[in-house]
């Protein structure tokens, strides 16, 4: 019979959030195991991957503090220092500028694979972290003393805490029978890489069309953008399968030809959009992070940022409990994390739902109200600054790792402690 391996934390899922958590624990005395089915190809293609993230300044701080930012910079990324948002066939628009906030930029557009590769590099050589790949979980049981995870190859892992970082269709969440509140947006996100006639000038742009929002995110070449186009499912599928010339024409028209003629490069894909919110983010010996706990509409690009903040907050909770000699897997010791992150996820879900409803429909009166509202918001500097500062992760209750003044010692108290006192 295969020998049992004992660890403190087993993370199921080696994506951006799971690896972010592992990297945040690499300087601790905790024994951490990451279980991942498939590692990404380290060779980046000439054409950008379709899956990209708009990393906030808070996410950048987390990635810098866990040692992954240098790896991202060594590969490819694009800072953006302005945002332009407008509605098609309307006078309404709102613009954001990093300079007005005394910041170098508003964030960075980075391919998800680049983030994942940089995080893999960050945990390489960490004596307390083991990466098991390719490996898949087969069964999970938990009891008062700990959790037992069996893998498909017969390996058995005993852990004080199991972390579900295995995405929106989380196997771990299903095994634990955690109910999910979800609703289908009825839209797909069409993602692709396009080359534009005009340079993007490091500006992230989003237009609200009657079909749904269309974002052009600047990439590392001056004419290259990643698009995220929210469309009714049938239209998204049709645009994925039509020829390039037809797609280019429809995309350019939908974007008001703001960057001239756009030409698609590489494949297009459409991802069904569903909002999800787990009823519990923590159970005895089990905790959910990232998409396993929540998924939101991509119109503000906050999904990955929310997940990385989960990872940083959970690392802080685990380290604080461990330093105090507490059992890191007890539900009672995970409550602060759960309250904090459930509240943040619910707030973000509500904001995305509100935005989506506000900008859906082509009713002339509704369009007029939206136009007036956008123009007013653009002129109200304090309001506008508050919105963008929150999106950048410069305000609110942030985990220690997400703050510029972070030190290793800071993770033992700080935001989580304050949160515990408040609750």
C-alpha positions, 0 to 999 in steps of 0.5 A: 500500500502506498505511504500516506503523505502528511502536509499542512495545506493541500491546494487543489488547482495550480492556476493563478489563484492556487499558485498565488496562495502557495507563493504567499506561504513559501516563507512559512514553516507550513508544508504545502502541496499543490495538485495540478492536472496540467502545467502550461506550455512555457513557450509563448507564441507570437500571437497572444493567448486569448485569456488575459487579465487586467491586473489592478495595482493591488494584484500587482503588489501581491504578485511583487511581494510573492516574487512573481512580478519580475517573471511577468516583466521578463515575459510580456505585459502592457501597462495602461494609464488611461481608460475610455468608456462610452456608449454607442450612439450616445453622448455619454462617456467617462474617462479615467487617467492615472496622472490625475490620481498621481499614479504611474498607471491604472494597471497592467494587461497580462496573459493568464499564462504569463502570470501562471508561469511567473508564479510557478517560477516564484515557488520553484526551489521553495523547500516547503512547497511541493508541486504534484503534476500531472495529478488529479484528485479522486476522493476527499474525506474530512473529519475532526483530525484532518482531511484525506485526499486520494489521487487517481494514481493511488497517492494519499495525502493527509492535510490540516486544510484543503483549499479549492482553487480548481476553478468555476466547476470546482471538483472540490466544491462538488465533493463537499456538496457546497450549494451554489447560487448561480444565474446565466447571463445568457451571453458569451464572452467572445475573446480574441487578439486583434491588430488595429490600424491605429495604435492603442496608446496604452488606453483601455477602451470599452464601448457599451453596445445594444448587444453588450459591452466590448472591451479593447485591452492594450497588449505589448505591441502598439497596435495589438489588443485583446478583445472581450466582447459580451454577446448573446450566445447565438451571435457569439457562436456565429462570430466565432465561426464566420470568416476573418473578413466578415468578423473584422468588419463587424468588430470594427463597426461595433467599436465605432472604428475607434482604432481604425480597421481591426484584423483578428489574429489567431483563434477566436473563442466564446466562453459562456458567462455565468455568475456564481456565488458559493453559499459557504466559502469555508467548511471544516478543513476546507476553504474556497478561493477564486472562481471556486467561490465566485465568478462575476461578469467580465465587464470590469475585468475584476475576476482575477483581482478578486481571486488574488485578493482571496489568496492573499487574505487566506494566506494572512489568515493561515499564517496568523492562526499558525503563529498563534498556535491555532489549528489552521483547518478549523472552521472557527479559525477560518470564519474571519476569512469567510466573512471578509471575502464573502462580503467583497464578492457579494459587493462585486457581484452586485456592482457588476449586475447593476452595471449590466442592467444599467447598460442593457437595452436600447430604449431611447429614454434609458439611453438618455438617462445613461448618457446624462449619468455618464456625463455627470459622473465624468464631471464629478471628480471625487466620485470618478476618483473613488470609482477608479481607486476602488477598481485599482485596489487602492481603497477598502480593506486590503490584505497585507500582501496587497499593500505597498508597505507589506513586510513578512512580519505584517502577515501576522496581524494587520487587516485580518486581525482588524477584521476579526476585532470588528466582527 
